[in-house]
């Protein structure tokens, strides 16, 4: 399990970039959903598809950040 945490959390800056891209895509998808509310319902379908993709991307980035933090907790030395 520790090797999996090392692999996932090896680059927290990259994980943060992935998370922020997913967050930006999330905001964009909410814009499409709102656009569909006022104009045509197919914009909402596009927004929902982007929302699913955005959630997966943001979750992948957050998983890397979480793995890095958890690995730091496990490797902390007691004095």
C-alpha positions as CSV (number, residue, x, y, z in Angstrom):
1,X,0.0,0.0,0.0
2,X,2.9,2.3,0.8
3,X,4.3,1.9,-2.7
4,X,0.9,2.9,-4.2
5,X,0.8,6.0,-2.0
6,X,4.4,6.8,-3.2
7,X,3.3,6.5,-6.8
8,X,0.2,8.6,-6.5
9,X,1.7,11.3,-4.3
10,X,5.1,11.6,-6.0
11,X,4.4,15.0,-7.5
12,X,1.9,17.1,-5.5
13,X,2.4,20.2,-7.7
14,X,1.2,18.3,-10.8
15,X,-1.7,16.8,-8.7
16,X,-2.7,20.4,-7.8
17,X,-2.6,21.4,-11.5
18,X,-4.8,18.4,-12.4
19,X,-7.2,19.3,-9.6
20,X,-7.5,22.9,-10.6
21,X,-8.1,21.9,-14.3
22,X,-10.9,19.7,-13.1
23,X,-12.3,22.5,-11.0
24,X,-12.2,24.9,-14.0
25,X,-13.9,22.3,-16.2
26,X,-16.5,21.9,-13.4
27,X,-17.3,25.7,-13.5
28,X,-17.5,25.6,-17.3
29,X,-19.9,22.7,-17.1
30,X,-22.1,24.6,-14.6
31,X,-22.1,27.4,-17.2
32,X,-23.4,25.1,-19.9
33,X,-26.1,23.8,-17.5
34,X,-27.2,27.3,-16.8
35,X,-27.2,28.2,-20.5
36,X,-29.4,25.2,-21.1
37,X,-31.8,26.4,-18.5
38,X,-32.4,29.6,-20.4
39,X,-32.0,28.5,-24.0
40,X,-32.0,25.0,-25.3
41,X,-32.0,21.8,-23.2
42,X,-29.2,20.2,-25.2
43,X,-26.8,22.6,-23.6
44,X,-27.7,21.0,-20.3
45,X,-26.8,17.6,-21.7
46,X,-23.4,18.9,-22.8
47,X,-23.0,20.4,-19.3
48,X,-23.8,17.2,-17.6
49,X,-21.4,15.2,-19.7
50,X,-18.6,17.8,-18.9
51,X,-19.6,17.7,-15.3
52,X,-19.0,14.0,-15.1
53,X,-15.6,14.3,-16.8
54,X,-14.7,17.3,-14.5
55,X,-15.5,15.4,-11.4
56,X,-13.3,12.5,-12.5
57,X,-10.4,14.8,-13.3
58,X,-10.7,16.7,-10.1
59,X,-11.0,13.5,-8.1
60,X,-7.8,12.2,-9.7
61,X,-5.9,15.3,-8.8
62,X,-7.3,15.3,-5.3
63,X,-6.3,11.7,-4.9
64,X,-2.7,12.6,-5.7
65,X,-2.7,15.5,-3.2
66,X,-4.3,13.3,-0.5
67,X,-1.8,10.5,-1.1
68,X,1.1,12.9,-0.7
69,X,-0.2,14.2,2.6
70,X,-1.0,10.7,3.9
71,X,2.5,9.5,3.0
72,X,4.0,12.5,4.9
73,X,1.9,11.5,8.0
74,X,3.1,7.8,7.7
75,X,6.7,8.8,7.3
76,X,6.8,11.3,10.3
77,X,9.4,10.3,12.8
78,X,8.7,10.3,16.5
79,X,11.2,12.1,18.7
